[in-house]
Structure formats: structure tokens, C-alpha cells
């Protein structure tokens, strides 16, 4: 099998070569800037109140029509939910509006591929691109 060609790190100004994406050093720096999940507001209350309640309420992915779905004839994904996604507003919007982002009414259950697809669609460039 042919090997993938090396490319330059995707971090602006970094001259390091990588197998795609960021080099190891730039990836580590980005993760450090991002902070832990608790530092971003996803602490114990989020896990016990929001995530647990959303996944209990939505055991099957509630996504309809995203590009990651292996949709059934009904147009709804049929995989088990693995992520509690803030929807229709994201966590930052809920906080800015003075609403409780850990209230399960502000979430929906999604499978991994659908959650990744939805995040990429609504937060292009990832979390770091939303900062600053």
C-alpha cells in the first residue's frame, strides 16, 4: 500500500512536516489553549444533569438528514446516541442568553458520526476558531 505524502503542518507559520494536519507540538499547544472539558464548562453538573438526562431521553440518535447518517427510509439515523448535543442553541448562546446550559431541554442525543458532522457544520474550524 502506498504511503501518504508528508505535508507541512496546518498551523500558520509552522514549517514542520506531518502526515496530515498539525504537527505534534502544534497539536499539544492547541489542546493546552483549549483547556480541559471542566475548564470549558463541562464539569460534573453537565455530566450528571445534562448528559445523563439527554441520553436517557434520547437513546437513539435524533439527527435527521445530516451527511454522516446511515438514514433509514424515515430519514432518521438509527444508531445509538453517544453524545448529548446542545440544540438548537449551542452552549455559548445559552449562557449569553442567561439560560441554564445544563438543562436537558436544551439538548438532543446524537451518535458519534452525526455529532461530528453537526459540529463541523455549525462550528467550522473547530472550537479554537471560535475564540478570540
C-alpha positions, 0 to 999 in steps of 0.5 A: 500500500502506498504511503501518504505524502508528508505535508507541512503542518496546518498551523500558520507559520509552522514549517514542520512536516506531518502526515496530515494536519498539525504537527505534534507540538502544534497539536499539544499547544492547541489542546493546552489553549483549549483547556480541559472539558471542566475548564470549558464548562463541562464539569460534573453538573453537565455530566450528571444533569445534562448528559445523563438526562439527554441520553436517557431521553434520547437513546437513539440518535435524533439527527435527521438528514445530516451527511454522516447518517446511515438514514433509514427510509424515515430519514432518521439515523438509527444508531445509538446516541453517544453524545448529548448535543446542545440544540438548537442553541449551542452552549455559548448562546445559552449562557449569553442568553442567561439560560441554564446550559445544563438543562436537558431541554436544551439538548438532543442525543446524537451518535458519534458520526452525526455529532461530528458532522453537526459540529463541523457544520455549525462550528467550522474550524473547530472550537479554537476558531471560535475564540478570540 
